Amino acid sequence: MSTNASLTTEQQHEAAARILQGRRTGQVMDGLPAHCKPGTLDDALAIRDLVFEGLNDAPAGWFVGCSNPAIQRQLGLPEPYCARLGASTVHPSPAGLPARRFPSITLEVEFAFTLGHGLPPRDAPYSKDEVGAAIALVHPAIEVVTSHFADWTHQSIYNIIADNGTDGALVFGAGKPLADTGPLSDVHTTVSVNDVIGAKGSGADVLGDPLNVMVWLANRCREDGIGLEAGKIHNTGSTTAMVLAKPGDTCRAVFEGLGDVEITFEPG
């Protein structure tokens, strides 16, 4: 266990077990008990890994959170964080998702990337050119953010990360080769709920360029001895403010010049 962790291995396992119990039963927790609440990033990441392992889902890729510098400053994080996507949570657009799957429904409009070849662990950092050359397709995507903690936007950031980064689902549209897109920082994005625009943004809102986020992810996983695999999909943080949805809503995100993505949250 890292020397920066404040919890014992047993306490990390207890925290993960409590989160998994909430996920299995659909119960929303007020928080974690003080004796197993993560107080450092290392604790949160350790619990995150235990939670994903306990979900028994095949890894489909990674998603990145807090890739907006203003949010990083607000939450006291020095950099973004990442968590695994499970294969059961990744869907092509248009998607109809049972609303009951999600204790809450929050939308984030994100660029997603499918890798054509892997970026394995190595000593030297990956450059932006190397990461760009590894990308097969760029996709418009919506991440469904949901949490198993009550009032999650006011929870400790370490609780959010421990809950596998509040993963809900990723819905992605048809992709284009990176060479056919132009600068992603210039791509404007819009999200609407039932045809009412909820937020606007652009690729420049995530570390200046979604490719910068992919470089961060590639090097984070490289440093962790994991690497990124060919064929997996990765999303890179919200280009807009978060937008709320509810059962019965149809939500659509438009990426100027790239495409669109749509979700309907089926009631019942």
Residue pairs with C-beta under 8 A, 6 or more apart in sequence:
1 8
1 9
1 12
1 42
1 46
2 42
2 46
4 40
4 41
4 42
5 12
5 40
5 42
5 43
5 46
6 38
6 39
6 40
6 43
7 15
7 36
7 38
7 39
7 43
7 46
11 35
11 36
12 36
12 38
12 43
12 46
12 47
12 50
13 50
14 36
15 32
15 36
15 37
15 38
15 47
15 50
15 162
16 47
16 50
16 51
16 54
16 162
17 54
18 29
18 32
18 33
18 36
19 29
19 32
19 47
19 51
19 148
19 162
19 163
20 51
20 54
20 55
21 27
22 28
22 29
22 148
23 51
23 55
23 148
26 100
26 103
27 148
28 103
28 147
28 148
28 149
28 150
29 148
29 149
29 150
30 149
30 150
31 37
31 149
31 150
31 155
31 156
31 159
32 38
32 159
32 162
37 156
37 158
37 159
38 44
38 47
38 156
38 158
38 159
38 161
38 162
39 158
40 158
41 77
41 81
41 158
41 161
43 158
43 162
44 81
44 157
44 158
44 159
44 161
44 162
45 81
45 161
47 161
47 162
48 83
48 161
48 162
48 163
48 164
48 165
51 162
51 163
51 164
52 59
52 83
52 84
52 86
52 164
55 86
55 164
57 86
57 87
57 88
57 89
58 86
58 87
58 88
59 84
59 85
59 86
59 87
59 232
60 84
60 85
60 86
60 87
60 89
60 90
60 232
60 233
61 84
61 85
61 90
61 232
61 233
61 234
61 235
62 82
62 83
62 84
62 85
62 217
62 221
62 228
62 232
62 234
63 82
63 83
63 84
63 85
63 110
63 143
63 165
63 167
63 170
63 234
63 235
63 236
64 80
64 81
64 82
64 213
64 216
64 217
64 234
64 235
64 236
64 237
65 80
65 81
65 82
65 83
65 160
65 161
65 165
65 166
65 237
66 72
66 75
66 77
66 80
66 81
66 157
66 237
67 80
67 206
67 207
67 213
67 216
67 236
67 237
67 238
68 205
68 206
68 207
68 237
68 238
69 207
72 78
72 79
72 80
75 157
76 157
77 157
79 216
80 207
80 213
80 216
80 237
81 161
81 165
82 165
82 217
82 220
82 221
83 161
83 164
83 165
83 167
84 164
84 167
85 167
85 170
85 233
85 234
85 235
86 167
89 167
89 168
89 169
89 170
90 169
90 170
90 172
90 233
91 97
91 169
91 170
91 171
91 172
92 171
92 172
92 173
93 140
93 171
93 172
93 173
93 174
93 260
93 261
93 262
93 263
94 261
94 262
94 263
94 264
95 169
95 171
95 262
95 263
95 264
96 263
96 264
96 266
97 144
97 169
97 171
97 263
97 264
97 265
97 266
98 265
98 266
98 268
99 105
99 246
99 247
99 248
99 265
99 266
99 267
99 268
100 247
100 268
101 168
101 169
102 144
102 146
102 168
102 169
102 265
103 146
103 147
103 148
104 146
104 147
104 152
105 144
105 146
105 168
105 244
105 245
105 246
105 247
105 249
105 265
106 144
106 145
106 146
106 242
106 243
106 244
106 245
107 142
107 143
107 144
107 145
107 191
107 193
107 198
107 242
107 243
107 244
107 245
107 251
107 253
107 263
108 142
108 143
108 145
108 237
108 238
108 240
108 242
109 141
109 142
109 189
109 190
109 191
109 199
109 201
109 238
109 239
109 240
109 253
109 255
110 141
110 142
110 143
110 206
110 235
110 236
110 237
110 238
110 239
111 138
111 139
111 140
111 141
111 184
111 187
111 203
111 206
111 210
111 235
111 236
111 239
111 255
112 138
112 139
112 140
112 141
112 170
112 172
112 175
112 233
112 234
112 235
112 236
113 135
113 137
113 138
113 139
113 210
113 214
113 233
113 234
113 235
113 236
114 135
114 136
114 137
114 139
114 175
114 231
114 232
114 233
115 134
115 135
115 136
115 228
115 229
115 230
115 231
115 232
115 234
116 134
116 135
116 136
116 137
116 230
117 134
117 230
118 134
118 227
118 228
118 229
118 230
119 126
119 130
119 131
119 134
119 218
119 221
119 222
119 227
119 228
120 222
120 227
120 228
121 221
121 222
121 224
121 225
121 226
121 227
122 222
125 219
125 222
126 215
126 218
126 219
126 222
127 215
128 211
128 212
128 215
131 211
131 214
131 215
131 218
132 178
132 211
134 218
134 228
135 178
135 214
136 175
136 177
137 175
137 176
137 177
137 178
138 175
138 176
138 177
138 178
138 181
138 184
138 258
139 172
139 173
139 174
139 175
139 233
139 259
139 261
140 172
140 173
140 189
140 253
140 254
140 255
140 258
140 259
140 260
140 261
141 170
141 171
141 172
141 173
141 235
141 253
141 261
142 170
142 171
142 191
142 251
142 253
142 261
142 263
143 168
143 169
143 170
143 235
143 238
144 168
144 169
144 170
144 171
144 263
145 166
145 167
145 168
145 242
146 166
146 167
146 168
147 155
147 160
147 163
147 166
148 163
149 155
149 159
149 160
149 163
152 159
152 160
152 166
160 166
169 263
170 233
170 235
171 261
171 262
171 263
172 233
172 235
172 261
173 255
173 258
173 259
173 260
173 261
174 259
175 259
176 258
176 259
181 187
181 257
181 258
182 257
183 203
183 209
184 203
184 209
184 210
184 211
185 202
185 203
185 204
185 208
185 209
185 210
186 202
186 203
186 204
187 202
187 203
187 255
187 256
187 257
187 258
188 200
188 201
188 202
188 255
188 256
189 200
189 201
189 202
189 203
189 239
189 240
189 253
189 254
189 255
189 256
190 197
190 199
190 200
190 240
190 253
190 254
191 197
191 198
191 199
191 200
191 240
191 243
191 251
191 252
191 253
191 254
192 198
192 251
192 252
192 253
192 254
193 243
193 244
193 245
193 249
193 250
193 251
194 249
194 250
194 251
195 252
198 240
198 243
199 240
199 241
199 242
199 243
200 240
201 238
201 239
201 240
201 241
202 239
203 209
203 210
203 239
205 238
205 239
205 240
206 212
206 213
206 236
206 237
206 238
206 239
207 213
207 216
207 237
210 236
210 237
210 239
213 236
213 237
214 234
214 236
217 228
217 234
217 236
218 228
221 227
221 228
228 234
243 251
245 251
245 265
246 265
247 265
247 266
247 267
247 268
248 265
248 266
248 267
249 264
249 265
250 262
250 263
250 264
250 265
251 262
251 263
251 264
251 265
252 260
252 261
252 262
252 263
253 260
253 261
253 262
254 260
255 261
